[in-house]
Amino acid sequence: MHIFLSYAHSDKAIVEKFAERLKTFGHDVFFDTHDIQLGASLSAALSEGKITGVRE
């Protein structure tokens, strides 16, 4: 399953642990700090194929 995590940056530490746990169950997790560079546009990352498994 493909999972996109959206979160408040104040929750970053908790969300990182949650993302790693989801990965142990075989899920493909998109998490901004792992998959796109700081300051990069999410829509640009989607259109450039840097984020896979996302349906419009």
KEKE-3310 file (N, C-alpha, C; in steps of 0.2 Angstrom, whole numbers, plus 5000, padded with zeros to 4 digits):
npx = (5004:5003:5007:5004:5011:5006:5009:5011:5025:5030:5027:5036:5046:5038:5031:5041:5045:5033:5032:5043:5039:5027:5034:5040:5030:5028:5023:5024:5030:5027:5036:5040:5053:5061:5059:5058:5068:5072:5062:5058:5045:5030:5021:5029:5038:5029:5025:5037:5039:5046:5039:5031:5017:5007:4990:4980)
npy = (4994:5011:5025:5042:5053:5067:5081:5091:5100:5101:5089:5080:5071:5061:5057:5052:5040:5033:5032:5023:5012:5009:5005:4993:4985:4983:4993:5006:5021:5038:5052:5068:5073:5062:5060:5071:5086:5099:5114:5111:5110:5102:5098:5099:5089:5078:5079:5077:5064:5060:5055:5041:5030:5038:5043:5053)
npz = (5000:4996:5005:5010:5021:5030:5040:5055:5057:5070:5075:5070:5075:5080:5069:5060:5067:5066:5052:5049:5056:5049:5037:5041:5040:5027:5019:5007:5010:5008:5013:5017:5022:5018:5004:4996:4993:5005:5003:4991:4978:4981:4972:4960:4963:4962:4948:4942:4944:4956:4966:4969:4965:4967:4965:4955)
capx = (5000:5006:5004:5007:5010:5005:5010:5014:5033:5031:5026:5041:5049:5033:5029:5047:5044:5027:5033:5047:5034:5023:5038:5041:5024:5029:5020:5028:5028:5030:5037:5043:5060:5065:5058:5060:5073:5070:5061:5056:5038:5027:5018:5034:5040:5024:5025:5043:5040:5050:5035:5028:5012:5001:4985:4977)
capy = (5000:5018:5030:5049:5056:5074:5082:5097:5099:5100:5082:5077:5065:5055:5054:5048:5033:5030:5030:5018:5006:5007:5002:4987:4981:4982:4999:5011:5027:5045:5056:5073:5073:5057:5059:5078:5091:5105:5119:5109:5110:5095:5097:5098:5082:5073:5079:5074:5057:5058:5052:5035:5027:5043:5043:5059)
capz = (5000:4996:5011:5011:5028:5030:5047:5057:5058:5077:5076:5065:5078:5081:5062:5058:5070:5063:5045:5050:5058:5043:5032:5043:5038:5019:5016:5003:5013:5006:5019:5014:5023:5015:4997:4992:4996:5008:4999:4984:4977:4981:4965:4955:4964:4959:4941:4939:4945:4961:4971:4965:4968:4969:4960:4955)
cpx = (5004:5003:5008:5006:5011:5005:5012:5021:5034:5030:5031:5044:5044:5032:5035:5046:5038:5028:5038:5043:5030:5027:5040:5035:5023:5025:5025:5026:5031:5030:5042:5051:5064:5064:5059:5064:5069:5068:5058:5048:5035:5024:5023:5037:5035:5024:5031:5044:5044:5046:5031:5022:5006:4996:4982:4969)
cpy = (5006:5022:5036:5051:5064:5076:5089:5096:5099:5093:5077:5070:5059:5052:5050:5041:5030:5028:5024:5011:5004:5003:4995:4982:4980:4988:5003:5018:5033:5049:5062:5074:5068:5057:5066:5082:5097:5111:5117:5109:5103:5093:5096:5091:5077:5073:5076:5067:5055:5055:5047:5033:5031:5043:5050:5058)
cpz = (5000:5001:5010:5018:5027:5038:5049:5059:5066:5079:5072:5068:5078:5074:5059:5061:5067:5056:5045:5052:5052:5038:5034:5041:5030:5016:5012:5006:5010:5012:5017:5016:5020:5007:4993:4996:4999:5003:4992:4984:4977:4975:4960:4956:4961:4951:4938:4941:4951:4967:4967:4968:4969:4964:4961:4954)
residu = (MET:HIS:ILE:PHE:LEU:SER:TYR:ALA:HIS:SER:ASP:LYS:ALA:ILE:VAL:GLU:LYS:PHE:ALA:GLU:ARG:LEU:LYS:THR:PHE:GLY:HIS:ASP:VAL:PHE:PHE:ASP:THR:HIS:ASP:ILE:GLN:LEU:GLY:ALA:SER:LEU:SER:ALA:ALA:LEU:SER:GLU:GLY:LYS:ILE:THR:GLY:VAL:ARG:GLU)
# end
